[in-house]
Amino acid sequence: MTLPPRPRTVLLVEDEPHILNLLSDYLAGEGYQVLEAADATQAFEVLATKPKLDLLVSDFRLPGGVSGVAIAEPALKLRPDLKVIFISGYPIEIYESGSPIARSAPVLAKPFSLDSLRSQITRLLE
């Protein structure tokens, strides 16, 4: 008897409640286990306590002046296999951050379609 595959776990970091809810509901409907964080503090709590994460989807501009890149860099040190997607209304800022992850991770400019998010996730996780 084989066990069903474990659902992929996504950490979603977004400070706009309506966007967080929309994306969370969408990803859950696509079969992902979704963990939500509204800011860097919550994101780091999840990263510290959840042993298995497959994907980080993070807004770039977050409260407290912490960027999504500042969350992704230490997360990748802890979990080198973690996949990252950035979402931002200001995508140029991600590239200007100078971070290596900003050059390699996909960036979705807001507003983006849920189809484009799904195709990026599928490409990263397959």
C-alpha positions in Angstrom: 0.0 0.0 0.0 1.5 3.3 -1.0 0.8 6.5 0.9 -0.7 9.4 -1.0 1.9 12.1 -1.8 2.4 14.7 0.9 0.8 18.0 -0.1 3.4 20.7 -1.0 3.7 23.3 1.7 3.8 27.0 0.7 4.7 29.9 3.0 2.8 33.0 1.8 4.2 36.3 3.0 1.9 39.2 2.1 0.9 42.3 4.2 -2.3 43.2 2.3 -5.0 41.0 4.0 -7.2 40.8 0.9 -4.3 39.7 -1.3 -3.1 37.2 1.4 -6.7 35.7 1.6 -7.1 35.5 -2.1 -3.8 33.8 -2.8 -4.2 31.5 0.3 -7.6 30.4 -0.8 -6.4 29.9 -4.4 -3.4 27.8 -3.4 -5.4 25.7 -0.9 -7.9 25.0 -3.7 -4.9 23.9 -5.9 -4.0 21.3 -3.3 -1.2 23.1 -1.4 -0.9 23.4 2.4 -0.6 27.1 2.9 1.0 28.8 5.9 0.4 32.6 6.1 2.5 35.4 7.4 1.6 39.1 7.3 5.1 40.3 8.0 8.7 39.3 8.5 8.3 38.4 12.2 5.5 35.9 11.4 7.5 34.6 8.4 10.6 33.9 10.5 8.4 32.2 13.2 7.1 29.8 10.5 10.5 29.2 9.1 11.8 28.4 12.6 9.0 26.0 13.5 7.9 24.2 10.3 10.3 21.4 9.4 9.1 21.0 5.7 8.5 23.9 3.4 8.6 23.6 -0.4 8.0 27.1 -1.5 8.2 30.7 -0.3 5.9 33.2 -2.0 6.8 36.6 -0.6 5.8 40.2 -1.3 8.9 42.4 -1.6 7.8 45.5 0.4 6.7 44.4 3.9 6.0 46.3 7.1 9.0 47.4 9.2 11.2 48.0 6.1 12.0 44.3 5.8 12.0 43.1 2.2 11.0 39.7 0.9 14.7 39.3 -0.1 15.7 39.7 3.6 13.4 36.8 4.4 14.4 34.6 1.5 18.2 34.8 2.0 18.3 33.4 5.6 15.5 30.9 4.7 17.7 29.5 1.8 20.7 29.2 4.2 18.5 27.0 6.4 16.8 25.2 3.5 18.8 25.2 0.3 16.1 23.3 -1.5 13.4 25.9 -0.8 11.9 27.5 -3.9 11.2 31.2 -3.9 8.8 33.4 -5.9 8.6 37.2 -5.3 5.5 39.2 -5.9 5.6 43.0 -6.0 4.0 46.1 -7.2 7.5 47.4 -7.6 9.5 44.6 -9.3 12.4 46.7 -10.3 13.2 47.1 -6.5 13.8 43.4 -6.3 16.4 43.4 -9.1 18.0 46.6 -7.6 18.4 44.9 -4.2 21.6 43.3 -5.5 20.8 39.9 -3.9 21.7 36.8 -5.8 18.3 35.3 -5.0 16.7 38.4 -6.7 18.4 37.4 -9.9 17.4 33.7 -9.8 13.9 33.7 -8.3 10.9 34.4 -10.5 9.2 37.8 -9.9 5.5 38.3 -10.5 4.6 42.0 -10.9 1.3 42.9 -9.3 -1.3 42.7 -10.5 -0.7 39.2 -11.9 -3.1 36.4 -12.9 -3.6 33.4 -10.8 -2.8 31.3 -13.9 0.7 32.9 -14.1 1.2 32.2 -10.4 0.2 28.6 -10.9 2.5 28.1 -13.9 5.5 29.6 -12.0 4.8 27.3 -9.0 4.4 24.2 -11.3 7.6 25.0 -13.1 9.6 25.4 -9.8 8.2 22.3 -8.0 8.1 19.8 -10.8 
